[in-house]
């Protein structure tokens, strides 16, 4: 009898332990009975989640709002200089640099002296100019005497014509040699002054005092940073939709304000490597930019296009494509969307949602894990 009582007591103790463990396993740690059932239901992401479950996951939702000025798309671009804003300064003659008047990075004005070069060729042109001036003086004196003799009838009038032609030849030689020296910035003493053709910054400089300079080299490059252009990479899907004259905008980032402009030209063929078309756009005003910087450019339609906007934190990436987590009557489901651009802390969508749809803006990682578990 005692052995039977001991066996019954042992079985009762095991039953109590099993009941307590089951209670803890099912979520009965001081919570209402329904909490355990909700926890068991949470992994079913496609099923309806209660308000309590949403709070536990930290999920918050917002309503997608209508947007009337939806851009055509957002594309990568690089800030560049227009062709006329970058000029190489070449030496007209071979020679050696005897003086430098600027340093790299210095701001210069149009016509400012950059360097002085000593060359043999200006000496030759200077000597030829002196000889031409002497011939011109002699021709003019001879012509004056000839005209006097023609008036007195001593010589024929044809001699006067010959002397007038000699004057014209001499004047041409003088003008030609003087023009060569003037355009080269050279003097008859053999010194050539290299000057900045435009105002801007000395972007590149390979000259040094005493070093040689060749007529085919460019010891200076001047960049005018008052004007900039953009090189846009248009994806294949936008190739037939973008036209010259369309408005573009570069959203403000950090210290850089928002930039605006318009499309200037489009390439004629797709790049086989990037599957994109290069387009050129101008930037309005004179913003403080640096050539070569990469930016994102928003291209706007010619007319207002309807769409929706959602907070940017609602966006997520699934399989490399933009998605939002849309709340439906059965729970949350991933919805692929087409991003058209950014406006502050909001993302503008051209496809995938309609105004009034509810999307998650927090707890997105948890919802994606539940969706992956299904």
C-alpha positions as CSV (number, residue, x, y, z in Angstrom):
1,X,0.0,0.0,0.0
2,X,2.8,2.4,0.9
3,X,4.5,1.7,-2.4
4,X,1.3,2.5,-4.3
5,X,1.0,5.8,-2.5
6,X,4.6,6.7,-3.3
7,X,4.0,5.9,-7.0
8,X,0.8,8.0,-7.1
9,X,2.6,10.9,-5.5
10,X,5.5,10.7,-8.0
11,X,3.1,10.7,-10.9
12,X,1.2,13.7,-9.5
13,X,4.4,15.7,-9.1
14,X,5.5,14.9,-12.7
15,X,2.0,16.1,-13.9
16,X,2.4,19.4,-12.0
17,X,5.9,20.0,-13.5
18,X,4.7,19.2,-17.0
19,X,1.7,21.5,-16.6
20,X,3.9,24.4,-15.4
21,X,6.4,23.9,-18.3
22,X,3.5,23.8,-20.8
23,X,2.1,27.0,-19.3
24,X,5.5,28.8,-19.6
25,X,6.0,27.5,-23.1
26,X,2.6,28.7,-24.3
27,X,3.3,32.3,-23.0
28,X,1.6,32.1,-19.6
29,X,4.3,34.2,-17.8
30,X,1.9,36.4,-16.0
31,X,0.1,37.5,-19.3
32,X,-3.5,37.1,-20.3
33,X,-4.5,33.8,-21.8
34,X,-4.9,35.3,-25.3
35,X,-1.2,36.5,-25.4
36,X,0.1,33.0,-25.9
37,X,-2.3,32.4,-28.8
38,X,-1.3,35.8,-30.4
39,X,2.4,34.8,-30.2
40,X,1.7,31.5,-31.9
41,X,-0.1,33.4,-34.7
42,X,2.6,36.0,-35.3
43,X,4.8,33.9,-37.7
44,X,1.8,33.9,-40.1
45,X,2.7,37.2,-41.8
46,X,0.0,36.8,-44.4
47,X,-2.6,36.5,-41.7
48,X,-4.2,39.4,-39.9
49,X,-2.1,40.8,-37.1
50,X,-3.8,42.2,-34.0
51,X,-3.0,45.7,-32.7
52,X,-1.2,44.1,-29.8
53,X,1.0,42.0,-32.1
54,X,1.7,45.1,-34.2
55,X,2.9,47.0,-31.1
56,X,5.1,44.1,-30.1
57,X,6.7,44.1,-33.6
58,X,7.0,47.9,-33.5
59,X,5.0,48.2,-36.7
60,X,3.6,51.6,-37.6
61,X,1.7,52.4,-40.8
62,X,1.0,55.6,-42.8
63,X,-1.3,56.4,-45.6
64,X,0.1,57.0,-49.1
65,X,-0.7,60.5,-50.3
66,X,-1.5,61.8,-53.7
67,X,1.3,63.7,-55.5
68,X,0.5,65.8,-58.6
69,X,4.0,66.6,-59.8
70,X,5.5,63.2,-60.2
71,X,8.9,63.3,-62.0
72,X,9.8,61.0,-64.9
73,X,12.6,59.3,-63.0
74,X,15.9,59.7,-61.1
75,X,19.2,58.9,-62.9
76,X,22.9,59.2,-62.0
77,X,24.9,62.0,-63.4
78,X,28.4,63.6,-63.2
79,X,29.1,67.3,-63.0
80,X,31.2,68.5,-65.9
81,X,32.4,71.7,-67.5
82,X,31.1,73.0,-70.8
83,X,33.6,73.0,-73.7
84,X,34.1,76.7,-73.5
85,X,34.8,76.7,-69.8
86,X,38.1,74.7,-70.0
87,X,40.9,76.1,-72.1
88,X,44.5,74.9,-72.5
89,X,47.1,77.7,-72.8
90,X,49.8,76.7,-75.4
91,X,53.1,78.4,-76.2
92,X,53.2,79.8,-79.8
93,X,57.0,79.1,-80.1
94,X,59.5,76.7,-78.6
95,X,61.5,78.2,-75.8
96,X,62.4,78.3,-72.1
97,X,60.4,79.7,-69.2
98,X,62.1,82.6,-67.5
99,X,59.3,83.8,-65.1
100,X,56.1,82.4,-63.7
101,X,53.4,84.8,-62.6
102,X,50.8,82.4,-61.1
103,X,50.6,79.2,-59.1
104,X,48.3,76.2,-59.6
105,X,44.8,76.7,-58.2
106,X,45.1,80.5,-58.4
107,X,42.1,82.6,-59.7
108,X,43.1,84.6,-62.8
109,X,41.3,87.1,-65.0
110,X,41.1,87.1,-68.7
111,X,44.3,88.5,-70.2
112,X,46.4,88.1,-67.0
113,X,50.0,87.1,-67.5
114,X,50.8,83.5,-66.6
115,X,54.4,83.1,-67.6
116,X,57.2,84.7,-69.7
117,X,59.0,82.6,-72.2
118,X,62.2,83.4,-74.1
119,X,62.3,82.1,-77.6
120,X,64.5,82.5,-80.7
121,X,61.6,82.8,-83.2
122,X,60.3,86.2,-82.0
123,X,63.8,87.5,-82.6
124,X,63.6,86.4,-86.2
125,X,60.2,87.9,-86.6
126,X,61.3,91.1,-85.0
127,X,64.3,91.3,-87.3
128,X,62.1,90.7,-90.3
129,X,59.7,93.4,-89.0
130,X,62.6,95.9,-88.8
131,X,63.7,95.1,-92.4
132,X,60.1,95.4,-93.6
133,X,59.7,98.8,-92.0
134,X,63.0,99.9,-93.6
135,X,61.8,98.7,-97.0
136,X,58.5,100.5,-96.5
137,X,60.3,103.8,-95.7
138,X,62.5,103.4,-98.7
139,X,59.5,102.6,-101.0
140,X,57.6,105.6,-99.7
141,X,60.6,108.0,-100.3
142,X,61.1,106.6,-103.8
143,X,57.5,106.9,-104.6
144,X,57.5,110.5,-103.5
145,X,60.4,111.3,-105.8
146,X,58.9,109.3,-108.7
147,X,55.6,111.2,-108.4
148,X,57.5,114.5,-108.6
149,X,59.3,113.3,-111.8
150,X,56.0,112.2,-113.3
151,X,54.5,115.6,-112.7
152,X,57.5,117.2,-114.4
153,X,57.2,114.8,-117.3
154,X,60.6,113.4,-116.9
155,X,59.5,109.8,-116.3
156,X,56.5,107.8,-117.4
157,X,53.4,107.4,-115.2
158,X,54.0,103.6,-115.1
159,X,57.0,104.2,-112.8
160,X,54.7,105.8,-110.2
161,X,52.4,102.7,-110.3
162,X,55.4,100.4,-109.7
163,X,56.5,102.4,-106.7
164,X,52.9,102.4,-105.3
165,X,52.9,98.6,-105.6
166,X,56.2,98.4,-103.8
167,X,54.7,100.4,-101.0
168,X,51.8,98.0,-100.7
169,X,54.1,95.0,-100.6
170,X,56.3,96.6,-97.9
171,X,53.2,97.6,-95.8
172,X,51.9,94.0,-96.0
173,X,55.2,92.6,-94.8
174,X,55.2,95.1,-91.8
175,X,51.6,94.3,-90.9
176,X,52.1,90.5,-91.2
177,X,55.2,90.4,-88.9
178,X,53.7,92.8,-86.4
179,X,50.5,90.7,-86.3
180,X,52.4,87.5,-85.6
181,X,54.3,89.1,-82.7
182,X,51.1,90.7,-81.4
183,X,49.0,87.5,-81.5
184,X,51.9,85.5,-79.9
185,X,52.2,88.0,-77.1
186,X,55.9,88.4,-78.1
187,X,58.2,91.3,-78.3
188,X,61.0,91.9,-80.8
189,X,63.4,91.2,-78.0
190,X,62.5,87.5,-78.0
191,X,60.2,87.3,-74.9
192,X,56.7,85.8,-75.1
193,X,54.1,86.4,-72.5
194,X,51.5,83.6,-72.0
195,X,48.2,85.0,-70.9
196,X,44.9,83.5,-69.6
197,X,42.4,83.4,-72.5
198,X,39.5,83.3,-70.0
199,X,38.9,84.2,-66.4
200,X,38.9,81.2,-64.0
201,X,41.2,79.0,-62.0
202,X,44.6,77.5,-63.0
203,X,43.4,73.9,-62.9
204,X,46.6,72.3,-64.3
205,X,50.2,73.6,-64.5
206,X,53.3,71.8,-65.8
207,X,55.5,74.8,-66.3
208,X,58.6,75.5,-64.2
209,X,61.2,78.3,-64.3
210,X,64.1,77.3,-66.5
211,X,62.2,74.4,-68.0
212,X,61.6,74.0,-71.7
213,X,58.2,74.6,-73.4
214,X,57.2,73.3,-76.8
215,X,54.9,74.9,-79.3
216,X,52.7,71.7,-79.2
217,X,52.5,71.6,-75.3
218,X,50.0,73.2,-73.0
219,X,51.8,74.3,-69.8
220,X,48.5,75.7,-68.3
221,X,44.8,74.7,-68.2
222,X,42.3,77.4,-67.1
223,X,38.9,76.3,-65.9
224,X,36.0,78.7,-65.6
225,X,33.9,77.4,-62.6
226,X,31.1,79.9,-63.2
227,X,29.2,77.4,-65.5
228,X,28.6,73.7,-65.2
229,X,26.9,71.0,-67.2
230,X,25.7,67.5,-66.3
231,X,26.3,64.2,-68.0
232,X,23.3,62.0,-67.3
233,X,23.1,58.3,-67.8
234,X,19.5,57.5,-69.0
235,X,18.4,53.9,-68.6
236,X,16.9,52.1,-71.5
237,X,13.4,52.5,-70.2
238,X,13.7,56.3,-70.2
239,X,15.5,56.5,-73.6
240,X,12.4,57.3,-75.6
241,X,10.7,59.6,-73.0
242,X,13.3,62.2,-72.3
243,X,13.5,65.2,-74.7
244,X,15.6,68.4,-74.8
245,X,14.1,71.2,-72.8
246,X,12.8,69.0,-69.9
247,X,13.4,70.3,-66.5
248,X,15.9,68.6,-64.2
249,X,16.7,69.1,-60.5
250,X,19.5,67.9,-58.2
251,X,18.2,67.6,-54.6
252,X,19.9,69.5,-51.9
253,X,22.5,67.5,-50.0
254,X,24.5,68.8,-47.0
255,X,25.9,72.2,-47.9
256,X,25.0,72.0,-51.6
257,X,21.6,73.7,-52.3
258,X,19.1,72.3,-54.8
259,X,20.2,72.8,-58.4
260,X,17.9,73.2,-61.4
261,X,18.4,73.2,-65.1
262,X,17.2,71.6,-68.3
263,X,18.1,68.9,-70.8
264,X,20.3,70.2,-73.7
265,X,20.9,67.1,-75.9
266,X,20.5,63.3,-76.1
267,X,22.8,60.6,-77.4
268,X,21.7,58.6,-80.4
269,X,22.5,55.1,-79.3
270,X,22.7,52.8,-76.2
271,X,26.0,52.0,-74.6
272,X,26.3,48.2,-75.0
273,X,28.1,48.0,-71.6
274,X,25.8,50.1,-69.4
275,X,22.7,49.9,-71.5
276,X,22.2,53.6,-71.1
277,X,22.2,56.8,-73.2
278,X,24.3,59.8,-72.3
279,X,22.3,63.1,-72.1
280,X,23.7,66.6,-71.5
281,X,22.0,69.1,-69.3
282,X,22.8,72.7,-68.2
283,X,22.7,74.0,-64.6
284,X,21.1,77.3,-63.8
285,X,23.1,80.0,-62.0
286,X,26.7,79.6,-60.8
287,X,26.6,77.2,-57.8
288,X,29.8,76.4,-56.0
289,X,30.5,72.9,-57.5
290,X,33.4,70.7,-58.3
291,X,33.7,69.1,-61.7
292,X,33.6,65.3,-61.5
293,X,31.3,65.0,-58.6
294,X,28.6,62.3,-58.9
295,X,25.0,63.3,-58.2
296,X,21.5,62.0,-58.6
297,X,19.3,64.0,-61.0
298,X,15.5,64.1,-61.0
299,X,13.9,64.5,-64.5
300,X,10.5,66.2,-64.6
301,X,7.7,65.7,-67.1
302,X,6.7,68.6,-69.3
303,X,3.3,68.6,-67.5
304,X,2.1,67.5,-64.1
305,X,1.6,63.8,-63.7
306,X,-0.4,62.1,-60.9
307,X,1.3,59.7,-58.5
308,X,1.7,59.0,-54.8
309,X,4.3,59.9,-52.1
310,X,5.3,57.9,-49.0
311,X,7.9,58.5,-46.3
312,X,11.3,57.4,-47.5
313,X,11.6,55.1,-44.5
314,X,8.7,53.0,-45.9
315,X,11.0,51.9,-48.8
316,X,12.8,48.5,-48.7
317,X,14.6,46.4,-51.2
318,X,13.5,42.8,-52.1
319,X,15.4,40.9,-54.7
320,X,17.3,44.1,-55.6
321,X,14.1,46.0,-56.5
322,X,12.2,48.7,-54.5
323,X,9.2,47.6,-52.5
324,X,6.9,48.7,-49.8
325,X,5.0,46.5,-47.3
326,X,1.3,47.1,-48.0
327,X,-1.2,46.5,-45.3
328,X,-4.3,44.5,-46.5
329,X,-7.2,42.8,-44.8
330,X,-5.1,39.6,-44.6
331,X,-2.0,41.2,-43.2
332,X,1.1,42.7,-44.9
333,X,2.3,41.8,-48.4
334,X,5.3,43.1,-50.3
335,X,4.4,45.4,-53.2
336,X,6.8,46.3,-56.0
337,X,6.9,50.1,-56.8
338,X,8.5,52.4,-59.3
339,X,10.5,55.2,-57.7
340,X,10.2,58.5,-59.6
341,X,12.2,60.8,-57.3
342,X,12.7,62.3,-53.9
343,X,11.1,65.3,-52.3
344,X,12.7,66.0,-48.9
345,X,12.1,63.0,-46.7
346,X,9.5,61.6,-49.0
347,X,9.8,59.2,-52.0
348,X,7.6,59.9,-55.0
349,X,6.2,56.8,-56.7
350,X,4.8,56.6,-60.2
351,X,3.5,53.1,-60.1
352,X,2.6,50.4,-57.5
353,X,0.4,52.2,-55.1
354,X,-2.6,54.4,-55.0
355,X,-3.6,57.2,-52.7
356,X,-5.1,55.8,-49.4
357,X,-3.0,52.6,-49.3
358,X,-1.5,51.9,-45.9
359,X,2.2,51.0,-45.8
360,X,4.5,50.1,-43.0
361,X,7.1,52.7,-41.9
362,X,8.7,50.8,-39.0
363,X,9.1,47.2,-37.9
364,X,9.9,46.5,-41.6
365,X,12.7,44.1,-40.9
366,X,10.5,42.0,-38.5
367,X,7.7,41.9,-41.1
368,X,10.2,40.8,-43.8
369,X,11.4,38.0,-41.5
370,X,7.9,36.8,-41.0
371,X,7.2,37.0,-44.7
372,X,10.4,35.0,-45.4
373,X,9.3,32.4,-42.9
374,X,6.1,31.8,-44.9
